[in-house]
Each structure stands twice: as C-alpha cells, then as structure tokens.
Amino acid sequence: MIGPVIVSLEGTRISDRERQLLAHPKVGGVVLFRENWERDNKNAKEALKILISEIRSINPNLIIMVDHEGGKVWRFEQGFTKLPSAKTFGDRYDKNREEALTFAFQQGQLMATELLECGVDISLAPVLDLHGISNVIGKLERAFHANPKVVAELAEQFIRGMNEAGMPATAKHFPGHGSCAQDSHVASPVDSRTLKELENDLYPFKALVERNLLGAVMPAHVTYPAVDPLNTAGFSSIWIQNYLRAWGFNGVVMSDCLSMAGAGSGSPLERLEAAQKAGCDFLMLTHQKGPLLETLMGILDRISDTKESAERRTNLAKCTAENGVKVVKVTTAHIVRQVIPDDNPVKIAMDYLYQARSLRVQKGVAEQIERGLSHGPGANVAAAPRSTPAPAAASAPR
C-alpha cells in the first residue's frame, strides 16, 4: 500500500537513516529537489535515474514527484528541455489563441515524457492561480494569465499533454494564491476578499474538476476569512469538503509542505493530523534533516489513515491501462501484454505499478508503455476507471 506521508532526501546519496524512512509503511511519496540533482555532473540525468532506481529498490510503491513547472521553478537541468514560464503561454495566447493552446499541449507532453523516462511519476503542476500581486506566483511568472477563463483553457491543454504522456496533473494552489502578496513559504498570508471576489480565483479549479482532468489538488497555505476565518485552506474541511469534494472531485488532496511558515507553528504531528483531519489524503513534510528527521521517524507510527484516502492514493499511482491488462514483459522493441482476471484490482494495480516503474527506469520505455497501454490519443489519465489498473495523473517554490 501507499502510505500517507510525502518526504524528501537531503542529497544525491541516500543515508542509512533515510533508507529506514523510505521503507516505513506510512511513507508513500518522495519529492525531489535541486539538492538531489548532481548539477556539476555531465551525466547528471543518468545519476538521477540511478538515484530513483535506488529509491525503488527500497520501496517500489513510492510515488516520486518533483516541482518541474518551467520558468523559474525547474529542478533538473542538463538533459532536460528548458520549458518556458507559465506566463509565457498567456502572453502567447493574447497574440494567437490557437497557437498558444497547441503549444501548451506540446509542452505539457514534453515535460511529462522527459520526467517519466527517468522514473519520476508526477510533476506537481500546473499552477492554476491567477497572475497578480503574489510574490511567489505572479512575480515568478508561474501563473498562465490574469483571466480565469484563459487560465482554465491553457491549463486544460497542458494537462491533456501530460495525460497523453501518461502523467496525471496536480493543480495548485487551491482556491488561489495569486491575489495575495505574501509568500506562504516564509509568511502566513491572509486573503481578505469576499467570497464574491474569490469567484474568479475559484473558476479554473472548478472548471477542471468538472472536466475530470485533475489527479490531485494542492490547497494553499492561505487563510480566506470570508469562508474559514480559523484555518488555511490546507487545514480547512470547509474548503476541502464543502467546495472541492462538493464539486465532484474524487482525486487526491495533497497538502502543500507542512514545514512552510504558512502551515503554522504547531508540532510536526499536530500539523500532519490537522491536514489529515481537514481531508488531505497525502501529507507533505519535506526537508526534515538531523533532529527534525528523528522527530519525523518518531511520529510516523502515530499517523492514522483511512480506507478512502488509501484508495485515492492508489488510484493516483496506477499507470494507464485497460481493464484487466498489465505489462508482463517489455523489450526495447515491443510490449507483450497479458489479460488477467480482475479478481483483485488493488493487487493487480500495485503489481503492474511496480513492473512499469522498474522497466521505465531500466529501459527508458515510458513512451512505449504509454502507447501500448493507454486508452488512446488524448486519453484522460485522471478520468480512467477507478476500479481497474489505471491512473487518475519546499523549500523552493511549490
């Protein structure tokens, strides 16, 4: 099973204590950062593959993630295409809508393909915030546009490109971080607008939920007093249950990093429990080094879980596949598929997941896997059947 906690690693080598962390059953994901990239190594991309393969050997069920949006939020360099910032897509849209939408699809597909080929499962993208006064969104050109309908259009095509490559999308930062200046990495932002004034920010999230395009949603560490004066969105059951789930979102709610200033001053366990109680399925707590790592190791057994959250995480992890079909052998030339009885869909999904990921790292056959197992061109990864082996989809800016 895939545990509820997402962690990170300190460098390009895995310490003995980190091995114990990754092997813990409550740990279900790893976020990679710049510190995990050997920037001075001309073979850095191969080194990344080796690191990911080593992570898999410790725990093959881990979902490996990275913030790889493009522009200024870009973790891996040589060997990867440098994608433009999200705002570049919006600027292009203002000049030529159709060209911009095609470009967004192509860039989403390219980003996902390159990451999948190395063994990374998910890029925590795209940003659905509106371009505005935010120091961590607008200033860094991470938002597509100030117009919510344009954001939704561009994000949809970017996501469809990701899905075409075989990667689910993670939308952030619900319900919108673009219109308050403070950076939640170092402050506790408050957006004091009325609910009516928040409607534009909500639009891209609601539109893409209704189109069933999101594998995961990451709430903002921002307080919106008009809706919940006591909690940031990531700790708010009102935002998560009364809005996001009420809209019909059945994917994973993934907390933003709980080590950020915007997550408050409670103990690590208190923050993890508060996010989980609000409705987060995945609980992110990265950059826990030295004594902080020991604290995390000491509290993992105390973190609970629910069947519903576990199922959502499993759905996010599944690779695109048809009912009862899994990869049984991959060569550099072709894929051999075998139909098996769908008598235990969770076990089948996890067996397939392990094989697909291992083969992806060892053989670099992400494109073959996607082509051989997807539902066809333009397949919606997030919308694949939930009962079968199919997927839905710190620190530095996330």
Residue pairs with C-beta under 8 A, 6 or more apart in sequence:
1 25
1 28
1 61
1 310
1 314
1 350
2 28
2 29
2 61
2 62
2 63
2 310
2 313
2 314
2 317
3 24
3 25
3 26
3 27
3 28
3 305
4 26
4 28
4 276
4 281
4 282
4 283
4 303
4 305
4 309
4 310
4 313
5 26
5 27
5 28
5 29
5 272
5 282
5 283
5 284
5 285
5 300
5 303
6 27
6 28
6 29
6 30
6 31
6 63
6 65
6 254
6 282
6 283
6 284
6 285
6 286
7 21
7 22
7 27
7 29
7 30
7 31
7 285
7 286
7 288
7 296
8 30
8 31
8 32
8 33
8 36
8 286
8 287
8 288
8 394
8 395
9 18
9 30
9 32
9 35
9 36
10 18
10 35
10 289
11 35
11 36
12 35
12 36
12 37
12 38
12 47
12 51
14 22
14 51
14 54
14 55
14 58
17 293
17 297
18 293
19 58
20 297
21 27
21 293
21 296
21 297
22 30
22 55
22 58
22 59
22 62
23 58
23 59
24 297
24 300
26 300
26 301
26 303
26 305
27 59
27 62
27 300
28 61
28 62
28 63
28 282
28 313
29 62
29 63
29 64
29 65
29 282
29 284
30 55
30 62
30 63
30 64
30 65
31 65
31 66
31 67
31 124
31 284
31 286
31 394
32 48
32 64
32 65
32 66
32 75
32 120
33 66
33 67
33 75
33 286
33 394
33 395
33 396
34 75
34 396
36 48
36 51
36 75
37 44
37 48
37 75
37 76
37 77
38 44
38 47
38 48
39 77
39 78
41 47
42 78
44 76
44 77
44 78
44 79
45 76
45 78
45 79
45 80
45 118
48 76
48 118
49 118
49 119
49 361
52 64
52 118
52 119
52 120
52 361
53 119
53 361
53 362
55 62
55 64
56 62
56 119
56 357
56 358
56 361
60 353
60 354
60 357
60 358
61 317
61 350
61 353
61 354
63 121
63 122
63 313
63 316
63 317
64 119
64 120
64 121
64 122
65 120
65 121
65 122
65 123
65 124
65 170
66 75
66 76
66 115
66 120
66 122
66 123
66 124
67 73
67 75
67 123
67 124
67 125
67 394
67 396
67 397
67 398
68 74
68 75
68 76
68 111
68 115
68 120
68 123
68 124
68 125
69 83
69 85
69 86
69 123
69 124
69 125
69 126
69 127
69 142
70 82
70 83
70 84
70 85
70 86
70 107
70 111
70 125
71 83
71 84
71 85
71 86
71 87
71 88
71 140
71 141
71 142
72 85
72 140
72 141
72 142
72 397
73 140
73 142
73 396
73 397
73 398
74 82
74 83
75 396
76 118
80 114
81 110
81 111
81 114
83 107
83 110
83 111
84 107
85 140
85 141
85 142
86 126
86 127
86 141
86 142
86 143
86 144
86 154
87 131
87 141
87 142
87 143
87 144
87 145
88 141
89 100
89 103
89 104
89 107
89 144
89 145
89 154
89 158
90 100
90 131
90 143
90 144
90 145
90 146
90 150
90 151
90 154
92 99
92 100
92 103
93 100
93 101
93 144
93 145
93 150
93 153
93 154
97 153
100 154
101 153
101 154
101 157
102 157
104 154
104 155
104 157
104 158
104 161
105 157
105 158
105 160
105 161
105 164
106 161
107 158
107 161
108 126
108 157
108 158
108 159
108 160
108 161
108 162
108 164
108 165
109 161
109 162
109 164
109 165
110 161
110 165
111 123
111 125
111 161
111 162
112 123
112 161
112 162
112 164
112 165
112 166
112 167
113 165
113 366
113 367
115 123
115 167
116 165
116 166
116 167
116 360
116 366
116 370
117 360
117 364
117 366
117 367
118 361
119 357
119 360
119 361
121 167
121 317
121 357
122 167
122 168
122 170
122 215
122 216
122 316
122 393
123 162
123 167
123 170
124 170
124 172
124 218
124 398
125 158
125 162
125 169
125 170
125 172
126 144
126 155
126 158
126 159
126 169
126 171
126 172
127 137
127 142
127 143
127 144
127 171
127 172
127 173
128 151
128 152
128 155
128 171
128 172
128 173
128 174
128 176
128 204
128 205
128 208
129 137
129 142
129 143
129 172
129 173
129 176
129 177
129 178
129 201
130 143
130 145
130 146
130 147
130 148
130 151
130 176
130 178
130 179
130 200
130 201
130 204
131 137
131 138
131 141
131 143
131 144
131 145
131 146
131 178
132 138
132 143
132 146
132 178
132 179
133 178
133 179
133 180
133 181
134 143
134 177
134 178
134 179
134 180
134 181
134 182
134 183
135 181
135 182
135 183
136 142
136 177
136 183
136 184
136 185
136 397
137 143
137 173
137 177
137 178
138 178
140 397
142 397
143 151
143 178
144 150
144 151
144 154
144 155
145 151
145 154
148 200
148 201
148 203
148 204
149 203
151 203
151 204
152 203
152 204
152 207
152 208
155 171
155 204
155 208
156 207
156 208
156 211
156 213
158 169
159 169
159 208
159 213
159 214
160 213
160 378
160 380
162 168
162 169
162 381
162 393
163 169
163 213
163 378
163 379
163 380
163 381
163 382
163 393
164 370
164 374
164 377
164 378
164 379
165 366
165 367
165 370
166 319
166 320
166 366
166 369
166 370
166 374
166 381
166 391
167 381
167 393
168 214
168 215
168 216
168 251
168 316
168 381
168 382
168 391
168 392
168 393
169 213
169 214
169 215
169 216
169 381
169 382
169 393
170 214
170 215
170 216
170 217
170 218
170 254
170 393
171 204
171 205
171 208
171 214
171 216
171 217
171 218
172 217
172 218
172 220
172 256
172 398
173 184
173 218
173 219
173 220
173 221
173 222
173 233
173 256
174 205
174 217
174 218
174 219
174 220
174 233
174 239
174 244
175 198
175 201
175 202
175 205
175 219
175 220
175 224
175 233
175 239
175 243
176 191
176 198
176 201
176 202
176 205
176 220
177 184
177 189
177 220
177 222
178 201
179 191
179 193
179 201
180 189
180 190
180 191
180 222
181 189
182 188
182 189
182 190
183 189
184 220
184 221
184 222
184 232
184 256
184 260
184 261
184 262
185 260
185 261
185 262
185 395
185 397
186 260
186 261
187 261
187 262
188 221
188 223
188 232
188 261
188 262
188 264
189 220
189 221
189 222
189 223
189 262
190 222
190 223
190 224
190 225
191 198
191 222
191 223
191 224
192 225
192 226
193 224
193 226
194 226
195 226
195 227
198 224
198 226
198 227
202 243
205 217
205 244
206 247
208 214
209 217
209 244
209 247
209 248
209 249
210 247
210 248
212 380
212 382
212 383
213 380
213 382
213 383
214 249
214 251
214 382
214 392
214 393
215 251
215 252
215 316
215 381
215 382
215 391
215 392
215 393
216 251
216 252
216 253
216 254
216 282
216 316
216 392
216 393
217 244
217 249
217 251
217 252
217 253
217 254
218 234
218 253
218 254
218 255
218 256
218 398
219 232
219 233
219 234
219 236
219 239
219 240
219 244
219 253
219 255
219 256
219 280
220 232
220 233
220 234
220 256
220 262
221 232
221 233
221 234
221 256
221 260
221 261
221 262
221 263
222 232
222 233
222 262
223 229
223 231
223 232
223 233
224 233
224 239
227 236
227 238
227 239
227 243
228 236
228 238
228 239
230 236
231 238
231 274
231 278
232 262
232 263
232 264
233 239
233 240
234 255
234 256
234 263
234 275
234 278
234 280
235 263
235 264
235 274
235 275
235 278
236 278
237 277
237 278
237 279
239 278
240 253
240 278
240 279
240 280
241 279
244 253
244 279
245 279
250 312
250 386
251 312
251 315
251 316
251 382
251 392
251 393
252 281
252 282
252 312
252 313
252 315
252 316
252 392
253 279
253 280
253 281
253 282
254 280
254 281
254 282
254 284
255 275
255 280
255 282
255 283
255 284
256 262
256 263
256 284
256 398
257 263
257 284
257 285
257 286
257 287
257 394
257 395
257 398
258 268
258 271
258 272
258 275
258 283
258 284
258 285
259 268
259 285
259 286
259 287
259 288
259 394
259 395
260 394
260 395
263 271
264 271
264 274
266 274
268 285
268 288
268 292
268 295
268 296
268 299
269 299
269 302
269 303
271 285
272 283
272 285
272 299
272 303
273 303
275 283
276 283
276 303
276 304
276 309
281 308
281 309
281 312
281 313
282 313
283 303
284 394
285 296
286 394
286 395
287 394
287 395
288 295
288 296
311 346
311 386
314 346
314 349
314 350
315 386
315 391
315 392
316 391
316 392
316 393
317 349
317 350
317 353
317 391
318 349
318 352
318 353
318 384
318 389
318 390
318 391
318 392
319 352
319 353
319 356
319 369
319 373
319 389
319 390
319 391
320 370
320 373
320 374
320 375
320 379
320 381
320 384
320 390
320 391
321 352
321 373
321 388
321 389
321 390
322 373
322 375
322 388
322 390
323 342
323 385
323 388
324 339
324 340
324 341
324 342
324 348
324 388
324 389
325 337
325 338
325 339
325 340
325 373
325 389
326 337
326 338
326 340
326 348
326 351
326 352
326 355
326 389
327 335
327 336
327 337
327 352
327 355
327 356
327 359
327 369
327 372
327 373
328 336
328 337
328 338
328 355
329 335
329 336
330 336
330 359
330 363
330 365
330 368
330 369
331 363
332 363
332 365
334 368
335 365
335 368
335 369
335 372
335 373
337 372
337 373
340 348
342 348
342 388
345 387
345 388
345 389
348 389
349 388
349 389
352 389
353 389
356 369
359 365
359 369
360 366
360 369
375 384
375 390
381 390
381 391
381 392
381 393
382 391
382 392
382 393
383 392
384 390
384 391
384 392
386 392
